[in-house]
Amino acid sequence: MEQLIQELKEHLIEELNLEEITPEEIDAEAPLFGDGLGLDSIDALEIILILEKYYGVKLANSAEAKPVFYSVKSLAEYIEKNRK
């Protein structure tokens, strides 16, 4: 799980162009949107692409996205449960 969280942080930095942040600076349990990393709806679409591209995971419906997209840790847990 730790390796997956580290990998996710690296993908987020690379795909969302967060060059000013290092993986170590991202708290795995901090919110991705709002007060945490401050991501927006465009970033959410990029995260969906990251899940599909690197992990082969698709969100079944948008209603489940909010709890899944809460933090890096919640993303990692979702990937663990749904990875093929």
C-alpha atoms as an extended CHARMM CRD file, in Angstrom:
* protein
*
        84  EXT
         1         1  MET       CA              0.0000000000        0.0000000000        0.0000000000  PROA      1               0.0000000000
         2         2  GLU       CA              2.8490000000        2.4260000000        0.8300000000  PROA      2               0.0000000000
         3         3  GLN       CA              4.4190000000        1.8540000000       -2.5780000000  PROA      3               0.0000000000
         4         4  LEU       CA              1.0670000000        2.4540000000       -4.2990000000  PROA      4               0.0000000000
         5         5  ILE       CA              0.5820000000        5.7110000000       -2.3600000000  PROA      5               0.0000000000
         6         6  GLN       CA              4.0810000000        6.8670000000       -3.3600000000  PROA      6               0.0000000000
         7         7  GLU       CA              3.3990000000        5.9420000000       -6.9990000000  PROA      7               0.0000000000
         8         8  LEU       CA              0.0890000000        7.8110000000       -6.9630000000  PROA      8               0.0000000000
         9         9  LYS       CA              1.7330000000       10.9460000000       -5.5650000000  PROA      9               0.0000000000
        10        10  GLU       CA              4.2930000000       10.8220000000       -8.3850000000  PROA      10              0.0000000000
        11        11  HSD       CA              1.5730000000       10.3670000000      -11.0330000000  PROA      11              0.0000000000
        12        12  LEU       CA             -0.4420000000       13.2600000000       -9.5800000000  PROA      12              0.0000000000
        13        13  ILE       CA              2.5790000000       15.5760000000       -9.6170000000  PROA      13              0.0000000000
        14        14  GLU       CA              3.5050000000       14.5900000000      -13.1690000000  PROA      14              0.0000000000
        15        15  GLU       CA              0.0280000000       14.4980000000      -14.7370000000  PROA      15              0.0000000000
        16        16  LEU       CA             -1.3410000000       17.5920000000      -12.9540000000  PROA      16              0.0000000000
        17        17  ASN       CA              1.8390000000       19.6320000000      -13.4580000000  PROA      17              0.0000000000
        18        18  LEU       CA              2.4130000000       20.1700000000       -9.7260000000  PROA      18              0.0000000000
        19        19  GLU       CA              6.1590000000       20.6850000000      -10.1820000000  PROA      19              0.0000000000
        20        20  GLU       CA              6.4580000000       22.8980000000       -7.1000000000  PROA      20              0.0000000000
        21        21  ILE       CA              5.4630000000       19.9870000000       -4.8330000000  PROA      21              0.0000000000
        22        22  THR       CA              7.4600000000       16.8750000000       -3.9550000000  PROA      22              0.0000000000
        23        23  PRO       CA              5.8050000000       13.5110000000       -3.1750000000  PROA      23              0.0000000000
        24        24  GLU       CA              7.0210000000       13.8660000000        0.4320000000  PROA      24              0.0000000000
        25        25  GLU       CA              5.0860000000       17.1300000000        0.7880000000  PROA      25              0.0000000000
        26        26  ILE       CA              1.7790000000       15.4930000000       -0.0790000000  PROA      26              0.0000000000
        27        27  ASP       CA              0.0010000000       14.1640000000        3.0100000000  PROA      27              0.0000000000
        28        28  ALA       CA             -1.6330000000       10.8860000000        1.9340000000  PROA      28              0.0000000000
        29        29  GLU       CA             -4.6250000000       11.6190000000        4.1680000000  PROA      29              0.0000000000
        30        30  ALA       CA             -5.0840000000       15.3190000000        3.3230000000  PROA      30              0.0000000000
        31        31  PRO       CA             -7.9770000000       16.3210000000        1.0630000000  PROA      31              0.0000000000
        32        32  LEU       CA             -7.0860000000       16.5690000000       -2.6200000000  PROA      32              0.0000000000
        33        33  PHE       CA             -9.6550000000       19.3000000000       -3.2410000000  PROA      33              0.0000000000
        34        34  GLY       CA            -10.2650000000       22.5400000000       -1.3290000000  PROA      34              0.0000000000
        35        35  ASP       CA             -7.9070000000       23.0730000000        1.6150000000  PROA      35              0.0000000000
        36        36  GLY       CA             -5.5790000000       20.1710000000        0.8520000000  PROA      36              0.0000000000
        37        37  LEU       CA             -3.8520000000       20.2010000000       -2.5330000000  PROA      37              0.0000000000
        38        38  GLY       CA             -6.4250000000       22.6430000000       -3.8680000000  PROA      38              0.0000000000
        39        39  LEU       CA             -7.3130000000       20.6240000000       -6.9590000000  PROA      39              0.0000000000
        40        40  ASP       CA            -10.3410000000       21.4940000000       -9.1150000000  PROA      40              0.0000000000
        41        41  SER       CA            -12.8420000000       19.7230000000      -11.3990000000  PROA      41              0.0000000000
        42        42  ILE       CA            -10.4090000000       19.6680000000      -14.3340000000  PROA      42              0.0000000000
        43        43  ASP       CA             -7.9110000000       17.8940000000      -12.0590000000  PROA      43              0.0000000000
        44        44  ALA       CA            -10.6310000000       15.3810000000      -11.1540000000  PROA      44              0.0000000000
        45        45  LEU       CA            -10.9180000000       14.4440000000      -14.8280000000  PROA      45              0.0000000000
        46        46  GLU       CA             -7.1450000000       14.0010000000      -14.9750000000  PROA      46              0.0000000000
        47        47  ILE       CA             -7.2940000000       11.7150000000      -11.9130000000  PROA      47              0.0000000000
        48        48  ILE       CA             -9.9080000000        9.5670000000      -13.6810000000  PROA      48              0.0000000000
        49        49  LEU       CA             -7.4560000000        9.2490000000      -16.5880000000  PROA      49              0.0000000000
        50        50  ILE       CA             -4.6090000000        8.3460000000      -14.1920000000  PROA      50              0.0000000000
        51        51  LEU       CA             -6.7420000000        5.5630000000      -12.6720000000  PROA      51              0.0000000000
        52        52  GLU       CA             -7.5750000000        4.1480000000      -16.1100000000  PROA      52              0.0000000000
        53        53  LYS       CA             -4.1320000000        4.6150000000      -17.7100000000  PROA      53              0.0000000000
        54        54  TYR       CA             -1.9000000000        3.2910000000      -14.9290000000  PROA      54              0.0000000000
        55        55  TYR       CA             -4.1780000000        0.9650000000      -12.9700000000  PROA      55              0.0000000000
        56        56  GLY       CA             -6.9280000000       -0.1590000000      -15.3650000000  PROA      56              0.0000000000
        57        57  VAL       CA             -9.5260000000        1.0700000000      -12.8730000000  PROA      57              0.0000000000
        58        58  LYS       CA            -12.7230000000        2.7990000000      -13.9550000000  PROA      58              0.0000000000
        59        59  LEU       CA            -15.2220000000        4.5220000000      -11.6840000000  PROA      59              0.0000000000
        60        60  ALA       CA            -18.5510000000        2.7320000000      -11.8950000000  PROA      60              0.0000000000
        61        61  ASN       CA            -20.4500000000        5.9950000000      -11.4370000000  PROA      61              0.0000000000
        62        62  SER       CA            -19.7630000000        9.5990000000      -10.5500000000  PROA      62              0.0000000000
        63        63  ALA       CA            -21.6670000000        9.2770000000       -7.2580000000  PROA      63              0.0000000000
        64        64  GLU       CA            -18.8620000000        7.1320000000       -5.8360000000  PROA      64              0.0000000000
        65        65  ALA       CA            -16.1670000000        9.5960000000       -6.9400000000  PROA      65              0.0000000000
        66        66  LYS       CA            -16.3780000000       11.9930000000       -3.9840000000  PROA      66              0.0000000000
        67        67  PRO       CA            -15.2830000000        9.5570000000       -1.2330000000  PROA      67              0.0000000000
        68        68  VAL       CA            -12.7750000000        7.8740000000       -3.5790000000  PROA      68              0.0000000000
        69        69  PHE       CA            -11.2130000000       11.2080000000       -4.5790000000  PROA      69              0.0000000000
        70        70  TYR       CA            -11.0010000000       12.5060000000       -0.9910000000  PROA      70              0.0000000000
        71        71  SER       CA             -7.2710000000       11.8220000000       -0.5370000000  PROA      71              0.0000000000
        72        72  VAL       CA             -4.3140000000        9.9550000000       -1.9980000000  PROA      72              0.0000000000
        73        73  LYS       CA             -4.9480000000        7.2180000000        0.5620000000  PROA      73              0.0000000000
        74        74  SER       CA             -8.6150000000        6.8140000000       -0.4380000000  PROA      74              0.0000000000
        75        75  LEU       CA             -7.5510000000        6.6170000000       -4.1070000000  PROA      75              0.0000000000
        76        76  ALA       CA             -4.9990000000        3.9300000000       -3.2380000000  PROA      76              0.0000000000
        77        77  GLU       CA             -7.5880000000        1.9300000000       -1.2910000000  PROA      77              0.0000000000
        78        78  TYR       CA            -10.0120000000        2.1140000000       -4.2320000000  PROA      78              0.0000000000
        79        79  ILE       CA             -7.2870000000        0.9480000000       -6.6450000000  PROA      79              0.0000000000
        80        80  GLU       CA             -6.3750000000       -1.9610000000       -4.3450000000  PROA      80              0.0000000000
        81        81  LYS       CA            -10.0120000000       -3.1220000000       -4.2360000000  PROA      81              0.0000000000
        82        82  ASN       CA            -10.7210000000       -2.6800000000       -7.9390000000  PROA      82              0.0000000000
        83        83  ARG       CA             -7.4780000000       -3.3810000000       -9.7640000000  PROA      83              0.0000000000
        84        84  LYS       CA             -7.6630000000       -6.2180000000      -12.2700000000  PROA      84              0.0000000000
